[in-house]
Amino acid sequence: PDDTEVITEVGDAIAENGAEEWLTALLVMIVAIVVSRIARAVLTRLVERTGSNSFLSDFLGRLLGYVVVAFGLVYALEAVGVRINPLLGALGLVGIALAFALQSILENFVAGVLLQIRRPFTKGDEIESQEFTGIITSVDSRTMTIRTPSGETVRLPNAEVIRNPITNLTENGRRRTSLPVGVAYGTDLTTAVDITLDAVMSVDCVLQQPRPIVLVTAFGDSSIDLVAMFWHGATIAEKLQAQHEVALAIDRAYARNDITIPFPQQTLHLAPEA
């Protein structure tokens, strides 16, 4: 049957059935909605108890709820005398057309499912994706939402997220930062390294294990370049705070020990007049 026949059949069923059939259909739908919410809550809790992330448990709960409501709708239509097979056939054709029209939406939906299964992050993690950095707040059937350190809300399409690298900044609970610094030529490098290391280790938010290290990296144009590498908490705020406090500690230590941090300079040699 074509769409016109299906619509006609539904209309005839509505006209032929009385209040009792419609009341039955209404009760079926109410029960289906209530059962779907209960089933969603139960499944969500069961999945969370297995150690799965909240995104996956919420997604599976929603999916089960939709399935229960769909079955309720089928029984409600049968209660008022609507034949389901012709209706499903018509919906199938409409579904195929919608699949082509909504290809990008379906692609994001599938990508969202894969993100739930692979679990590259959980709610509250801080990540980097497509040049955006922030805290994961939600993942739905279409987008992943993050909140940036500046308070902005960014929604990234799931398909784009899964096609690009994802850096989870907080998964391991700690991160390492490198802070370059230069000392003047003529400085005793062994002493400079020791003083720099002591300054880094004196900062409270720097982790003592793994131990911080200070290395000489290059002989630059205006300075001998060192780099201090130290571990700290994993969040962006903890990184910025540790970097700030380490820079202050090094500056104070150099001032106490007469170590100069040179500024870039150039020497010009003028040729004598002929």
C-alpha positions, 0 to 999 in steps of 0.5 A: 500500500502507498502512503495515501492508503495507509493514511486512509486506513488510520482515519477509518480506524479512528472513525470506527473505534469508540471511546473504550478503544481510545481509552485503552490506547491512552492507558497503554501509552501512559504505562509505556512511558512510565515503564520506559522511565523506570527501565531507563533508571534501572539500566543506567544504575546497573551499567554504572555499577559495572564501572562504565562511564556516565555517558555510556550508562545514560545513552543505553538508558535512553535507548532502552526507554525509546524502545519501550515507548516504541513497543507501547505505540505499536500496541496502542495503535493495534488497540484502535484497530490500525494494522501495523504492517502497512504502517511500518512499510510506509515508515520504512520508505520514509526512513530511507528518505530521511537517512539520505537527508539526515546523513550528517546527523546519523554520522554524528549519532554513530560517532557518539555511540563509538565514543561511548564504547571506546571511552577516551574520556569521562565526564569532568575530564579536561581534553584537547580536541581540534584546537579546543581545550576544556572540561567535558560536560556532556556527550549526546547523540550529536555533539560533545560539549566542553567548557573552556578555561575562559568560560566559553561553551563549545559544542563539537560534532561527534564525527569530527571529534572521533576523526581527530586526535583526542588528548586527555589531559587529566586521565593520568592525574598528573602532567609535566611542564617545561619552563625554559630560562636563560643565564648569562655567558660566564655563569657557572653552569653546575651552580646555576643548574643546582640553584634552579633545581632547588628553586623548582623543588621548593614550590609546594604545588610541584610534585617531588616524585617524579623528581624535577630535573633541570637541563642545559639545552643550548648555547643561544645568541645571548644566553646559555639556555636551561629548561626546568621540567617538573610534574604537577596536578593534571588540570589546566588551572594547576598547570598555570599555577605551578608554572607561575610559582616556579617562575617566581621561585627561579627569579628570586633564587637567581636574584639572591645568587647574582645570576643574571637572566640576560635580555637579547642583545646584538653587537655592531662592529663598525668598519673604519673609514677608508 
